[in-house]
Amino acid sequence: MALTSIWTATAPGAPDFPRLDENTRTDILVIGGGFQGLSTALHAAEAGTDVVLLEAETPGYGASGRNGGQVIPGLKDDPDTLDRLWGPQALDFAGNTADVLFALVRRLGIDCDAAQTGWIQAGDKTAHLPGLKARMEQWAARGAPVDWLDADAMERATGTRAFRGGWIDHRAGKVHPLKLAFGLAAAAQNAGVRLYCKSQVAGLDRDGTGWRARLAHGPTVRADRVVMATNVYTPSALNADLPRATVPANSFQVATVPLNAEHLARILPGGMVVSEIRRVGTYFRIGPENRLMLGGRGSFTDPTTAGDFRQVEAELSRLCGAGLAIEHRWFGRVGITPDHRIRLCNPAPGLMLATGFNGRGVALATALGKAMAEHLTTGAALPVPVLTRLPTLPVHALHRIFGSLTIAYYRLRDRLDR
């Protein structure tokens, strides 16, 4: 079965960037052409720094071009917890990630279907409501534009009676993530970034006080500083710790045929995006060509047939009714940390990396890339703590077994909640 995402089907062709075929030198080398890498490279170049970006495939090839396109501010911790854990600078950064992305899109004039129409976090059990309300109230106390939605308001907003309540964060919204990646790549090149595709880095070594990256097909890049922005698509030969720092969970997604006028009047008429608070919940929105999109956790093995998407399609029917034919199926990987917190690491002089965006990567990776560029070019403080060693997960090779058992256990607990 051909897996074709709605993003690939509705985006223009990938920008035509060359392969790097000769040795070169730069101030900052960015490895990885997703949101984090593109944002870091763009902002560093705009500050007047010479930047080379190397992408093994094309911009947005990994998680940045395969996600649900939901632009959600904040980290997974509630504001009070985040304030206590990492301080007000981290909280301010987290609360502004969506605004940073939308402001960047406007400034650069990127055509990526951006709409700051809000995000709903929904609960389908009474047990979910106190936690959701507390989270909303904590953001409200800090001036965020948020509102509570009871069951009737949730039905009007989402088109389904499946939810008992939830809250809406008006800072949030949606984008076409692959168009965004292509637009950031073009903007980075216009800012002076030397951007190369089909240029996989096979090795990274110290080179005096700097670094030397060796490409799989031979050329080398020498750089004073390196940002490794490859996340869950990092080959172990490039960095041994980064692939073992998170569980690379598969997110399966589907998109329906275009909705008719009756469906569009009922399902998400205000254009919001939705994600559930369940331990193994779903997320959904209206996507390109007025198609309903829904995603959720899939198996830890890559899908090969339409039957592998049965669980996700059943969730779509549960929420929005049967009878909506599916035209697109695809998947991507999400880097999950045990505590659902991001890892920002400086494991050696002049080397920085980040991983563990935990499903918030569209806004978070873009905003973090900007913050990393400011740190590298001006010495500005970073918004979250910086580790000197990236913690890895024990028996990571068995993550598929443990992950599958954990998901089954969480699904059972979701069913038992009242």
C-alpha positions, 0 to 999 in steps of 0.5 A: 500500500502506498502511504501518501500524506495529505501534506505531500499531496497538497504541497508544491514540489520540494525546493531544489537544493543541491547536494554538497559535493566539495569540502567547505567551512562555516561558523555554524553547521546545522544537521537536519532540515526540520523545524528546529534546524531550519529555524536555528539556521535562519535566525543565525544567518539573519544575525550575520553568521555564516551557516551551512545546513545539511539535510539527508533527504529534503526539508521536512522529510522527518517528523516536521513534514508528517505531523498533524500541523497543530500549533500548540503553545506550552510544554506538557507540564502545567504552568505552576509545575513548570514555573516551580521546576524551571522558573519563569523564563521557561514558562514565558518561553513555553507560553509564547511558542505559538505566537513566535511561529505565527509571527515568523510566518507573517514576517516572512510571508510563508504560504502555509495555510496558517490560522491562529484559530485555537486549540481545544484539549478535550476530556471524554470522562468526568475524571478528566475535568478537574485536571483540565480546568486546573490547567486552564485556570493556571494559564488564565492567571498568567493572562493567557486567552483561554476559555472553559467549554462544558459538554454543550459548548464542546459539541458546538465547537467539535461536532461530537457529543463524545466529550464531557468538557475541555478548554480552548487556548486561543494562542494556538492554531494550525499550519500546513507543516510541509509547506511551512518547512519548505517556506522556512528552507527558502527563507533560510537560503534567502538569508544566506544559509548554504543549504544542502539536501541529499547530504547525509552526515555519517560522522562527526568528530572534534577538529581542534577547537571545532568540529569536522562532519564527514558526509556519507558520500565523501565531502567534509564540513569544518565548523566552529559550532554544530547544532544536531537537529535530527531528533528521532531520525538520528542514525546511531552511527552519527550519535550514540545517545540521541537515538536512545534518549526517547521512545520513537513512537509511531503516530498514525494519521488518516485524512478523509475525502473532502467534507460536504457543506453539512459536515463542515457546518457541524465538525469544527466549524470554527476551525479549531484543532483538538487533542484529547487528554486520554493517555492514548488519545487522538488529535483531529482537525480540518485539513487541506481541501476540507478533509477531516484529519485524525491521528493517534498512537499506532503500533511500534512497527511501521504500517504496510497495509490499510488494516494497520490503521484500523484503530485510528479509523475506528476512533474517527468513526467514534468521534464523527460518525461512520461513512467518511471514506479515507483517502490518505494514510501515513505515519511519522515518529514522535520522540517521547521522553519518560517525563514528557519534558524536552532535553536540551543538551551541550554534551561537548564544547560547541555542540548542541542538540535537543530532543523530546518534543513530545508532540508539541514540536511544530511550535516548540521546535521552531521557537527553540531553534530561534532561541538556540540561534540567539544563544549561539550568536549573541550569548543570550540565555537559553529558556530551558535548562541545558544538560551536559549529558543526554540521559538515555533509556535503559534497554532501549532496544526493547522499546517496541515490546515495552511500548506496546505493553504500555499502550495496551495498559494505558488503553485499559486505564482509559476505558476504566476511567469514569 
